[in-house]
Amino acid sequence: MRGRLVAVAALVLFIAACSAPAEVTQAPKAESSFVIVQNLDVMTDWDPATSYSNEIIAHQNVYETLTVWNPVTTKAGPRLATAWRSSGDGKVWTFTLRPGVTFHTGRPLDAAAVKASIERTMKLGEGAAYIWDAVSGIRADDPLTVTFTLKYPVPLDLVASAGYAAYIYDTQAAADLGSWFKAGRDAGTGPYTIASWAKGKEEELTLTSYEDYWGGWEGPHYGTVKFRVVPDEDRAWRLLLRGEVSFLDRLSPRLYAKAEVNPGVRTSRRPSFQTAMLLFNTESGPMADVRVRRAVQKAVDYQGIVKALKGAVAPISGVIPEGLPGHVTDRVPRQDLEGAAQLLQRAGYGPGGQPLRLSLTYAEGDTDQELLATSLTETLKELNVTLETRAMPWLEQWDLGKKRGQDIFLMYWWPDYADGYSWFGNVFHSQSPTVFNLTYLNDPATDKLLDPLPQLTVTDRSAAQRAFARATTRVLDQKAAVALPWVVNYQRAFLGGIQGYDDNPAYPDVVFVYDLRPSA
């Protein structure tokens, strides 16, 4: 699931001292094991070059990038690179690498390894590999210096911080690297390495500390990271109260209210760059008629849903969240049932017309998406439209979507790096085969608007913003390919003894476990 608005908003921690119905019982080995609960499968692709989904939450603890996006400065900061500079025209970038870093395979990280890693990612050309499209050449100047030559200027320090396709890995880990990764192995430099993987199981993935990690292991750290898949949020909450798990990445308003007043639990609420998207099938079925798509857009109870979710979400204006290049103001959607009925009637449906049946899929275990699906079902029923909704495990939903198996695909999206192009370039640009363009939009006019955006964002920001605004109008109004009901406010709950947690909206749902400190 590709499921972010002010990026510099402070992390809000609520530590309540009042009594609560249940208190947390600390797990016996809480200081060494950190357990994260997800409602969906964690791993969809082990290859760091092609990975483009939920596994970001694990990969960001196993692999590292040259830079990392800092939500306070809203700029790239050091990671595997300690310094960098660009030429005056922005077409040559030189990075100085951190000394003493090794891959989990034991090989040293050097400029040649960085070059080989990124060149393999570019050659495979999958997932978010487009982020390197501007690169015409990579040169290893010496063991700790690597230089990129670009065809056109892009903010390469920001690109190098991307949550996907920017990982540096050991390309010499195996002769058949793709098959080697598929078996559940890794070749990263991060603080944790893979200990075990049980696909489809509740206790899906376990990571263990990499002893030779360049950051060292002095002081208190978590030695093990476990990922458990628990779609039932009430059960997940009970596991947290019993101390069997450490961290819940998303709580419904009901459970978040309980967490805020529980003395053994800490909570965190923060705006994100993660948007909910109702993607309409523009290619086949009844929604191939743009009048039907516009009618469904108007039928969504945007304000009612935001109100019902009680702080878990916020209204979104346009397509891209506030705080990122490409955000458009004064485009907050409103429900218009009269307009929806008129559009349906023109298409031969609606009150007094032919009955219409539509299908919608959403993520299993996501109570916010379930609420939206239920609300839209009730609203459309009044318009003589039957909406059949189906909660699915993410991989099954995604596979069905790539086969054009539904009329409406509900999912989350977030940026590959802190820029707005990711929404348009990956969700609304023509694709063959389909990956995340689950509207199946194939519109040369939209593509023509989108193709210059990466370069314009650097060379002419005013022109880029105008292009983003035109693309927003094209996708929302002229093509009516999508409805955007909200942007997520992250609501987390974790054991009270955990210190140092912070959210970085550029890396959705990622817990950087190495940065945490267990305490009594």
Stockholm file with secondary structure:
# STOCKHOLM 1.0

chainA/1-520         MRGRLVAVAALVLFIAACSAPAEVTQAPKAESSFVIVQNLDVMTDWDPATSYSNEIIAHQNVYETLTVWNPVTTKAGPRLATAWRSSGDGKVWTFTLRPGVTFHTGRPLDAAAVKASIERTMKLGEGAAYIWDAVSGIRADDPLTVTFTLKYPVPLDLVASAGYAAYIYDTQAAADLGSWFKAGRDAGTGPYTIASWAKGKEEELTLTSYEDYWGGWEGPHYGTVKFRVVPDEDRAWRLLLRGEVSFLDRLSPRLYAKAEVNPGVRTSRRPSFQTAMLLFNTESGPMADVRVRRAVQKAVDYQGIVKALKGAVAPISGVIPEGLPGHVTDRVPRQDLEGAAQLLQRAGYGPGGQPLRLSLTYAEGDTDQELLATSLTETLKELNVTLETRAMPWLEQWDLGKKRGQDIFLMYWWPDYADGYSWFGNVFHSQSPTVFNLTYLNDPATDKLLDPLPQLTVTDRSAAQRAFARATTRVLDQKAAVALPWVVNYQRAFLGGIQGYDDNPAYPDVVFVYDLRPSA
#=GR chainA/1-520 SS CCCCCCTTCCCEEECCCSCCSCCCCCCTTTTTEEEEEESSCSCSCCCTTTCCSTTHHHHHHHCBCSEEEETTTTEEEESSEEEEEECTTSCEEEEEECTTCBCTTSCBCCHHHHHHHHHHHHHHCCTTGGGGTTEEEEEEEETTEEEEEESSCCCHHHHTTCSSSCCBCCTTSCSSHHHHHHTTCCCCCSSEEEEEECTTSSEEEEEEECTTCTTCCCSSCCSEEEEEECCCHHHHHHHHHTTSCSEESCCCHHHHHHHHTCTTEEEEEEEEEEEEEEEECCSSSGGGSHHHHHHHHHHSCHHHHHHHTTTSEECCCSSSCTTSTTCCSSCCCCCCHHHHHHHHHHTTCSTTSCCEEEEEEEETTCHHHHHHHHHHHHHHHTTTEEEEEEEECHHHHHHHHHTTCCSEEEEEECCSSSSTHHHIIIIISCCSSCSSCTTCCCCHHHHHHHTTHHHHHHHCHHHHHHHHHHHHHIIIIISCCEEEEEEEEEEEEEETTEECCCCCTTSTTCCCGGGCEECC
#=GC SS_cons         CCCCCCTTCCCEEECCCSCCSCCCCCCTTTTTEEEEEESSCSCSCCCTTTCCSTTHHHHHHHCBCSEEEETTTTEEEESSEEEEEECTTSCEEEEEECTTCBCTTSCBCCHHHHHHHHHHHHHHCCTTGGGGTTEEEEEEEETTEEEEEESSCCCHHHHTTCSSSCCBCCTTSCSSHHHHHHTTCCCCCSSEEEEEECTTSSEEEEEEECTTCTTCCCSSCCSEEEEEECCCHHHHHHHHHTTSCSEESCCCHHHHHHHHTCTTEEEEEEEEEEEEEEEECCSSSGGGSHHHHHHHHHHSCHHHHHHHTTTSEECCCSSSCTTSTTCCSSCCCCCCHHHHHHHHHHTTCSTTSCCEEEEEEEETTCHHHHHHHHHHHHHHHTTTEEEEEEEECHHHHHHHHHTTCCSEEEEEECCSSSSTHHHIIIIISCCSSCSSCTTCCCCHHHHHHHTTHHHHHHHCHHHHHHHHHHHHHIIIIISCCEEEEEEEEEEEEEETTEECCCCCTTSTTCCCGGGCEECC
//
